[in-house]
């Protein structure tokens, strides 16, 4: 019996055929007709036009797989699909080559003044006095050496460039394989980069990471490119660096707000090359995305969930029933330790003690998934998290400890980086996950929302001063937990927050004299 697949949006599916797969191509199908026929299909493949919401999912009695051609899944109700046990897939890698090539194009166009010359010629002016910059022999600094960053590095080397990289989540062996010099210190890399490009997801850690101070470290006359996400490079700082002559030129495919306002200060400049978020827009990428999502859908319908799964139901129902709260705990512990740690990740140690409802090994996978989630553009799942950790040279070890930590069942997670060891512990109290320790400080926290976790000198008024700064900034504190004083005279406290404080408020907190030793804003 063949699986029936409904394709609802425009895409090229390639020439490959799949046994036991019957594809019905209904480009631009109306919503009313879709609701009438969707019950007859095992899978539906869409782009961004079709809204696969709860109403459509309820009408799809046979549906097993939802495939999204491309990266984003905003048009799919993942929660509703998960409740029905429907697998959601995407195809995030189909545009990697296109994005890498656009980066190189922007870099070359900025270095050679292509936009400026094009504008002048169209205006009837023949100006041959402009002197551009060669890339051969120059040094390219890449922030983010993932799939696209790696492709950029290979192409830059083909142009005769020396390539440097900063990526705390890539192993040194990976950098050696790519013939790239890897840096632990971003500032050190920036000082040597004549050209700079960024290829990271937009997260709290990367938002605004290249500002005035970072641009000032670049050599005079550097060229800066952003074809990743708007906001990684601060646009106002870029304008200031160009005005001051610090930068020779820049190339942008992305903005914080898209499309940018007509009076945006970067739009009228001859030293900036601009494109309209075209990283994925090539005929080849569009052809690949359809063929790729169809292949992944075919694999998933035949039981292979290893490629592109967004909500992979990798755990058996009996595991979910027995370990559900511990899996939630594991993910929270992984997320927390990833945000508290700094430095290049080397090893993730998961220690179990006490009595669990069944073998807690899946909880270690949950910890790994949580660890990777804050640092990846595409969320990991229970299927691919272990392999992603292995790719990034993060060794995961598990141990059943005989010692008791005072809980019926306890999970201790330790992350080892090149800068130290960071640990968090947790347990399930009743049916509710709880964080019960942060770096050996005993504390009880609900793993939810936004929290400010601080170590401080054990002196009167420390917590009060922090509360005053937050209150003056209009940030409400929803809860507070204090730890014991450590042997070194330090204590730890955690504040639950109703709003995220802006970076300016965090800077004020970090500057409080004789109060805080460290401060971390975490999201769980």
C-alpha positions, -999 to 999 in steps of 0.1 A, spaced: 0 0 0 14 34 -10 17 64 13 -2 94 0 17 127 1 0 161 -5 21 190 -17 3 223 -12 28 250 -22 51 258 -51 83 238 -51 104 216 -73 104 180 -61 133 167 -83 133 136 -106 138 109 -79 109 85 -74 102 66 -42 86 32 -40 53 31 -20 49 69 -23 21 86 -42 26 123 -45 -3 146 -52 9 181 -63 -18 208 -56 1 240 -58 -19 269 -44 -48 248 -31 -75 268 -14 -80 264 23 -116 251 20 -106 224 -5 -76 214 16 -98 209 47 -121 186 26 -94 163 12 -66 163 38 -81 133 57 -70 111 28 -33 118 31 -4 103 52 18 134 48 15 170 38 44 191 24 42 229 25 62 261 23 52 292 41 18 299 24 -2 270 39 -12 274 75 -11 239 91 -30 249 122 -49 228 148 -81 229 127 -63 214 97 -45 188 119 -78 177 134 -92 172 99 -62 151 89 -72 117 103 -44 97 86 -16 123 89 17 110 101 42 136 87 42 174 81 71 185 59 82 222 57 103 230 27 129 254 42 140 263 77 111 281 95 81 262 109 61 292 121 31 283 99 29 248 116 12 243 150 39 220 164 22 216 197 -10 203 181 10 180 158 29 166 187 -3 159 207 -14 138 177 19 121 174 26 137 140 62 142 130 72 177 118 102 179 94 121 207 78 149 211 54 173 237 69 204 228 49 192 233 14 203 270 12 237 266 28 257 269 -4 236 299 -16 241 317 17 279 311 16 282 323 -20 262 355 -12 286 362 17 316 360 -7 297 381 -32 290 408 -7 326 407 5 340 411 -31 315 438 -40 322 458 -9 360 455 -14 358 466 -50 332 493 -48 308 476 -72 276 494 -59 293 528 -61 306 523 -96 273 509 -108 254 539 -95 278 564 -111 278 548 -145 240 547 -145 241 584 -137 264 591 -167 296 594 -147 327 575 -156 349 575 -125 380 553 -127 398 569 -97 383 546 -71 408 521 -55 394 489 -42 409 461 -21 421 427 -31 411 397 -10 441 375 -20 466 375 8 441 392 32 429 377 65 392 367 69 378 364 104 347 342 107 324 343 137 305 310 137 321 280 120 290 259 115 277 246 82 276 280 64 307 294 81 326 263 70 315 267 34 326 304 35 360 294 48 366 269 20 356 295 -6 378 322 10 408 299 10 402 293 -27 405 330 -32 439 329 -14 427 343 19 440 332 53 410 322 75 406 327 112 376 317 132 359 323 166 334 297 177 333 284 213 312 254 202 334 239 175 362 215 183 398 222 175 400 191 153 372 205 132 391 237 127 423 217 118 403 197 92 391 230 77 426 245 78 413 274 99 431 290 129 406 288 158 406 314 186 392 312 221 395 350 224 373 370 200 393 402 206 425 385 196 409 373 163 394 407 155 428 424 158 441 403 129 410 403 105 411 425 75 377 411 66 350 400 90 318 379 85 293 365 110 275 332 107 257 325 140 221 323 151 206 354 167 205 346 204 209 366 236 246 358 235 251 369 199 227 399 197 247 430 193 280 411 198 298 433 173 296 468 184 318 499 188 344 482 209 347 452 186 348 472 154 376 494 169 398 463 173 398 456 135 427 468 114 423 501 97 403 497 64 386 465 73 355 452 54 326 438 74 298 415 61 266 402 77 245 377 57 234 358 88 209 376 111 201 413 115 213 426 149 244 405 154 264 435 141 251 467 157 239 489 128 245 522 146 281 511 155 286 501 119 276 536 107 300 552 132 329 530 121 323 539 85 319 576 92 352 575 111 370 558 83 378 528 105 361 505 80 366 506 42 332 491 34 305 468 45 281 443 30 246 435 44 219 410 35 200 414 67 187 442 90 172 444 125 139 455 110 131 443 75 126 461 52 146 489 67 131 524 69 136 547 39 158 570 61 180 542 75 215 557 77 231 527 59 209 530 28 224 561 12 260 551 15 284 543 -14 306 522 9 278 497 18 266 469 -5 230 459 3 208 430 -7 172 422 5 177 390 26 185 369 -5 207 343 12 184 314 2 172 329 -31 188 309 -59 172 286 -84 194 258 -72 185 262 -35 148 264 -43 152 232 -64 171 214 -36 146 223 -9 117 205 -25 137 174 -34 152 174 1 119 176 21 103 150 -2 132 126 5 130 133 43 92 127 42 97 94 24 123 83 49 101 93 79 70 75 65 92 43 63 104 47 99 137 67 95 133 98 118 170 108 117 168 137 92 151 170 97 129 161 127 117 191 146 95 173 172 109 138 169 89 114 191 120 93 198 110 80 231 85 52 236 52 60 254 62 39 284 94 59 288 76 92 285 50 81 311 76 69 336 104 95 331 84 126 318 92 149 347 129 138 347 131 145 310 118 180 316 143 183 344 172 170 322 164 196 295 163 224 320 196 214 336 212 213 302 199 247 293 209 262 326 245 249 326 250 260 290 241 295 300 261 296 332 293 282 317 318 301 296 346 288 274 349 260 249 327 230 258 347 198 262 328 173 283 293 168 297 291 146 327 257 134 339 256 117 373 225 98 385 220 89 422 190 74 440 161 54 426 145 63 393 112 48 379 132 31 352 167 32 335 174 70 335 196 68 304 171 89 283 175 117 308 211 121 297 199 126 262 175 152 275 204 170 292 224 169 259 194 183 240 190 211 266 227 219 265 227 224 227 194 243 224 207 278 235 236 276 210 220 263 178 199 280 152 177 249 147 165 232 180 180 197 185 158 168 193 161 134 211 173 117 179 200 141 168 212 157 200 239 129 207 253 130 172 254 169 172 273 167 205 297 142 190 302 164 158 312 193 181 336 171 201 316 173 233 321 140 251 290 129 271 296 106 300 270 90 323 275 74 357 252 58 384 266 71 417 263 51 449 264 82 472 232 98 482 226 135 478 195 136 501 169 131 473 150 100 462 164 106 428 190 132 419 207 143 386 240 162 387 252 178 355 287 190 351 300 208 321 338 209 316 352 237 294 386 250 288 379 276 315 367 254 343 338 232 356 302 243 360 276 222 377 239 222 384 218 196 402 181 188 401 154 164 413 117 158 409 97 168 440 63 150 437 58 154 400 75 188 396 111 193 384 133 214 406 168 229 403 183 221 437 219 232 433 240 257 413 278 251 415 274 233 448 252 261 463 220 245 475 190 263 462 155 254 451 142 268 418 114 261 394 130 257 360 109 282 342 109 318 329 137 343 332 161 344 361 190 365 373 215 342 391 242 360 411 271 351 434 278 379 459 298 388 489 279 379 520 274 414 532 242 433 543 223 449 515 237 430 486 204 416 474 186 449 483 209 469 460 202 446 431 165 448 438 166 486 439 183 488 405 158 465 389 129 483 406 141 517 393 142 502 358 106 489 361 116 452 362 94 433 386 109 405 407 84 376 408 104 354 433 137 351 452 158 322 465 189 325 486 217 300 492 240 293 521 273 310 524 301 291 507 335 283 523 350 313 504 326 338 520 304 339 490 266 333 487 243 329 458 208 342 451 184 338 422 157 363 412 127 353 391 119 382 368 86 392 350 105 411 323 140 409 309 161 438 320 178 457 291 216 453 288 221 488 302 205 477 335 227 446 336 258 468 331 247 489 361 243 457 382 277 444 371 293 477 382 279 477 418 310 479 441 316 452 466 282 435 458 283 410 430 310 386 419 292 372 389 258 377 373 240 357 347 206 362 330 192 328 321 161 316 303 144 283 310 
